[in-house]
């Protein structure tokens, strides 16, 4: 197992448990335990305005699980670069990938002391594969690629995962430039998986998120579906394209999907 960064006292000292934190709130909505009463209170206040946020969080995780399963079993991908990892919960990227292909190699990237403090939970790996954690900011794609190359062979197809992270980049053109630069560092045959909160599907969700952004917490900006779709420009979008995430290749045994304000897709970098 490769381990670029593990938590230490400095990381723990930076954690402020007196104010709510977006990663811990998301963890709370997913049913995780890495949160504090202040986060539960903030999460409950949000869900009081928009009870569907728990469905959004869990549908996002299920979409990612289905993406990874397709990448491993259908596309033959064995390398994953997961940026904006968040706190460990259930069915983390390495767990899904290595369950299907034990030799899979995963690099997680986040720039958050709370995530760093729990990074060891992300660094478990099969003996055949590897996991690593990189403490880096999404706004520094060159550093991310250089650090990822210590664990991944970036001359081989790699899946880039950006799950509920691009909404933290307020400037849309900057967000597009970051995605483009990251893809430039990956070879043809690589894949891009994106899912993010969207506008135009659920007005209650938009109202709740706008209020949250005005609270002083780290803002997250919901984007029109057309803007999320444009992140995939120049790539080969897999069917069914960019859709509300419950509609992306739902499991046969799942209930009939219902549209939510979370859209995503999976696309391949052309080889020609």
FENPESUL-V13746 format. One record per residue. N is the residue number from 1. SS is DSSP state (H for helix, E for strand, - for the rest). PHI is phi in whole degrees, 0 to 359 (NA if undefined). NEAR is the number of other ideal C-beta (glycine too) atoms within 12 Angstrom. Layout:
N_SS_PHI_NEAR ; N_SS_PHI_NEAR
This chain:
1_-_NA_22 ; 2_-_264_24 ; 3_-_219_22 ; 4_-_284_30 ; 5_-_208_32 ; 6_-_238_24 ; 7_-_290_27 ; 8_-_223_15 ; 9_H_303_12 ; 10_H_298_14 ; 11_H_296_23 ; 12_H_294_17 ; 13_H_293_14 ; 14_-_280_19 ; 15_-_282_27 ; 16_-_257_18 ; 17_-_266_20 ; 18_-_269_12 ; 19_-_233_20 ; 20_-_294_30 ; 21_-_227_32 ; 22_H_299_37 ; 23_H_295_40 ; 24_H_288_38 ; 25_H_296_38 ; 26_H_299_44 ; 27_H_300_35 ; 28_H_297_34 ; 29_H_295_34 ; 30_-_280_33 ; 31_-_91_19 ; 32_-_280_29 ; 33_-_245_17 ; 34_-_271_29 ; 35_-_206_31 ; 36_-_236_25 ; 37_H_307_16 ; 38_H_296_21 ; 39_H_287_33 ; 40_H_298_24 ; 41_H_296_20 ; 42_H_293_34 ; 43_H_296_35 ; 44_H_292_21 ; 45_H_295_22 ; 46_H_295_35 ; 47_H_290_24 ; 48_H_293_16 ; 49_H_281_23 ; 50_-_223_30 ; 51_-_301_20 ; 52_-_288_30 ; 53_H_297_37 ; 54_H_295_24 ; 55_H_296_28 ; 56_H_300_43 ; 57_H_298_40 ; 58_H_284_28 ; 59_H_292_40 ; 60_H_298_42 ; 61_H_294_38 ; 62_H_292_34 ; 63_H_300_41 ; 64_H_298_43 ; 65_H_299_34 ; 66_H_291_34 ; 67_H_302_40 ; 68_H_296_39 ; 69_H_300_29 ; 70_H_296_29 ; 71_H_300_40 ; 72_H_284_33 ; 73_H_276_19 ; 74_-_255_20 ; 75_-_261_29 ; 76_-_73_22 ; 77_-_283_40 ; 78_-_232_32 ; 79_E_229_42 ; 80_E_225_50 ; 81_E_243_50 ; 82_E_253_46 ; 83_E_255_48 ; 84_-_85_42 ; 85_-_303_45 ; 86_-_77_44 ; 87_-_283_39 ; 88_-_300_36 ; 89_-_228_34 ; 90_-_248_20 ; 91_-_56_27 ; 92_-_295_38 ; 93_H_306_47 ; 94_H_292_41 ; 95_H_293_33 ; 96_H_293_32 ; 97_H_295_43 ; 98_H_284_29 ; 99_H_295_21 ; 100_H_267_27 ; 101_-_215_27 ; 102_-_303_20 ; 103_-_278_21 ; 104_-_298_37 ; 105_E_240_37 ; 106_E_229_47 ; 107_E_244_46 ; 108_E_263_50 ; 109_E_228_45 ; 110_E_205_37 ; 111_-_225_31 ; 112_-_210_36 ; 113_H_300_26 ; 114_H_292_37 ; 115_H_293_41 ; 116_H_302_36 ; 117_H_295_32 ; 118_-_251_33 ; 119_H_297_36 ; 120_H_301_22 ; 121_H_292_28 ; 122_H_269_39 ; 123_-_257_31 ; 124_-_285_22 ; 125_-_203_32 ; 126_-_294_21 ; 127_-_292_11 ; 128_-_282_15 ; 129_-_251_31 ; 130_E_202_33 ; 131_E_227_43 ; 132_E_213_38 ; 133_E_235_45 ; 134_E_244_40 ; 135_E_270_33 ; 136_-_208_32 ; 137_-_266_21 ; 138_-_305_34 ; 139_-_285_25 ; 140_-_237_19 ; 141_H_297_32 ; 142_H_296_18 ; 143_H_294_24 ; 144_H_300_41 ; 145_H_296_30 ; 146_H_296_20 ; 147_H_290_29 ; 148_H_297_38 ; 149_-_294_25 ; 150_-_287_22 ; 151_-_245_35 ; 152_-_258_39 ; 153_-_267_19 ; 154_-_280_28 ; 155_-_269_14 ; 156_-_251_20 ; 157_-_307_29 ; 158_-_223_41 ; 159_E_265_48 ; 160_E_264_50 ; 161_E_246_46 ; 162_E_232_44 ; 163_E_254_46 ; 164_-_55_46 ; 165_-_239_43 ; 166_H_294_41 ; 167_H_295_40 ; 168_H_278_34 ; 169_-_267_30 ; 170_-_297_17 ; 171_-_276_16 ; 172_H_296_22 ; 173_H_294_14 ; 174_H_296_18 ; 175_H_299_30 ; 176_H_296_26 ; 177_H_295_19 ; 178_H_295_35 ; 179_H_300_39 ; 180_H_298_23 ; 181_H_294_22 ; 182_H_297_42 ; 183_H_294_36 ; 184_H_300_20 ; 185_-_275_27 ; 186_-_245_35 ; 187_-_281_24 ; 188_-_306_19 ; 189_-_91_27 ; 190_-_282_38 ; 191_E_232_41 ; 192_E_238_44 ; 193_E_245_49 ; 194_E_229_48 ; 195_E_217_45 ; 196_E_209_42 ; 197_E_297_46 ; 198_E_232_37 ; 199_E_260_24 ; 200_-_104_22 ; 201_-_246_28 ; 202_-_219_28 ; 203_H_295_16 ; 204_H_294_23 ; 205_H_298_35 ; 206_H_299_28 ; 207_H_297_20 ; 208_H_294_29 ; 209_H_290_34 ; 210_H_298_21 ; 211_H_294_20 ; 212_H_298_31 ; 213_H_297_22 ; 214_-_276_12 ; 215_-_279_20 ; 216_-_99_12 ; 217_-_286_26 ; 218_-_302_25 ; 219_-_286_19 ; 220_-_224_34 ; 221_-_257_28 ; 222_-_289_37 ; 223_E_238_36 ; 224_E_301_22 ; 225_H_302_29 ; 226_H_299_16 ; 227_H_288_29 ; 228_H_296_41 ; 229_H_299_25 ; 230_H_292_26 ; 231_-_299_40 ; 232_-_265_35 ; 233_-_305_22 ; 234_-_87_18 ; 235_-_252_30 ; 236_E_263_22 ; 237_E_290_27 ; 238_-_280_25 ; 239_-_296_16 ; 240_-_264_19 ; 241_-_86_21 ; 242_-_268_35 ; 243_E_221_29 ; 244_E_303_33 ; 245_H_303_44 ; 246_H_297_32 ; 247_H_269_27 ; 248_-_276_37 ; 249_-_43_28 ; 250_-_297_21 ; 251_-_297_16 ; 252_-_301_9 ; 253_-_273_6 ; 254_-_284_19 ; 255_-_298_12 ; 256_-_303_11 ; 257_-_293_23 ; 258_-_234_19 ; 259_-_294_23 ; 260_-_228_36 ; 261_-_278_39 ; 262_E_213_46 ; 263_E_241_43 ; 264_E_196_48 ; 265_E_197_40 ; 266_E_223_41 ; 267_E_218_36 ; 268_E_249_33 ; 269_-_283_31 ; 270_-_301_19 ; 271_-_262_12 ; 272_-_266_7
